[in-house]
Amino acid sequence: MTTDEIKNLIDRSLFASLGYTDENGRQNIRRVFCVWHKGLGKHLISTNTSSSHVQSLLKNGSACLYFADDTTFEAVCLCGKANISFDRKYKELLWNEGDEKYYSKGIDDEDYCIIEFIAESGRYYRFDGKADITAHDISTFDGKCVLENGYSKTHS
């Protein structure tokens, strides 16, 4: 898979699986809505500050993010760090009509935060093979990218 093909897989995905370690050292996975990306290396996820995965990530930001397309037997697992952000710019960007059902105080609700996942490396899988994605691959590809909603780009 080329980096362009990997990016296309990420863009057409609506959800990703977020892997992390909880406070008891147990491995956990959460399925998350993840459509905002900057290339291969930066991914934004809106969620509840009070959720157990955010509380775990605040203590240990090591995480992985897994995107897959079961119909084409393609997947990419990115490894890196998950930072919890309360940056209003990100919160406004990811806010959708109807989100007030979850965050009654709106964008400034203290229970609304953004997980900013920064990939350091990865591995892709496809019917015709698998290979590593290096930090160099990510930085080289991301140099020409902007933060965008990949899903709306591929599903207009």
N, C-alpha and C positions, 0 to 999 in steps of 0.2 A: 504494500500500500504506500502510496506517496503521501506526503504531508497534506497536499490538497485533498486527497481522498479521505484522509483521517478527519480533516476539518469538515468535509461534507457530511460524514457520518455524525459528527458532533452537532452540526447545524440542524440536521433533520431529526435529531432526537428531541423528544419533548421532556423526557425524564432521564435521570442518571441515578446510579446507586452510589451513595456516599458511605465509605467505610472508615471507621474510626475505632479507637480504643476507649472504653468507658473507665470510670474511676476505680473499678474493681479489676482492671486489666483484661476484661473480656472484649473480644472483637464484636463489633456491631455493624449493621448495615441499615441505612435508611434510604428509601426511594424518595427522591426530591425532584421538584419541578425545576428544570435548569435549562434556560434558553438563551441567557445573556453570556456572550463569550468574547474574549479578545484573543483571536487565534487559537492556538492549542494550550496556551499557558495560563490564561486567566478566565475564571468562570464565577458568575454571581448567582447566589441562591437566596431567596427571601424565606424567612422562617420566624418562629417564635423564640424570643430570647429565653423564655422559661423552659423550653424543650430540653429533654435530657441530652440530646446530641449536642446542642449548643453549650450546655454546661460542661460536658466532657471535653469539647473542643477548646473551651476557654482554658482548661487545665493542660491539655495536650493537643496541640494543633496538627500533629501528624495525621494525615488522612490520605485516602485515595478516592478517585471519582471514576466510575465505570459507565461508559456509554456503549449501547449495543443495538444492533438491528438484527432481530431473530430471523427475519425473512431473507436476508442476504448472508447470514452467518458471518457478520463482521462485528468486531468489538474493539474498544480501546480502553485500557486501564491507565489512568494518570496518577502518579504518586507525587505528593508534595505536602503543602501546609494549608490549613484552613484558618483564616483570620476572621474574627467576628468584627463587623463594622457597623457603626451607627451613623455613618456619613450620610447626610441628608441627600446629597447628589445621587448616591446609589439607591437610597430608599425611594426617592421620587421616580427614578428610572424604572424600578421594578414594581412600583405600585400599579395595581389594576383596579378598574371599576369593580366594586363588589368586595374588595379586600376589607372594607370597614366591618364586614361580618366577623372577621377574625381579629381586627384591631379597631376597637370602637373609638379610640381617640385619634384615628387617622394615621397619617405618616409619622407623627411625633409620638405615637404610642410607644411606651417603654418596653412593651413586649414584642415590638417589631424590629428585626435586625436583618442584616445581610451577611451571609457567609461568602467571603472572598477566597476562593480556592486558587492557589498559585501552584501550578504543576512544575515539578523539578525534573521529572523523567517519566517514562511510561513504556507501555508495550502494547502492540496491536496484534490482533488475531483476525484471520480471514481464511476462507476455504482453501486458499492457495499458499498459506504460510503465515508466519508470525515473525516479529522482530522487535527490537528495542527502539525506543525513542529517547534520544539523549537530550541533555540540557542544551547543547549546541543546536540540535534540530529545532527545539522549541524556540530558542531566542532568535535564530535565523528566520524562521517562519513568521514569528510574531512581530518582527520589525516592520512588516508591511501591513499590519492589521490594526483595526480600530474596534472598540467595544461596540457590539451590535447584537440585536436579537436574531440569532441564527435561524430559529424555527420559522419566524415570519419571512425571512429571506428565502427559505426553501419551500415554504407552503403558502404562497400568496393567493 
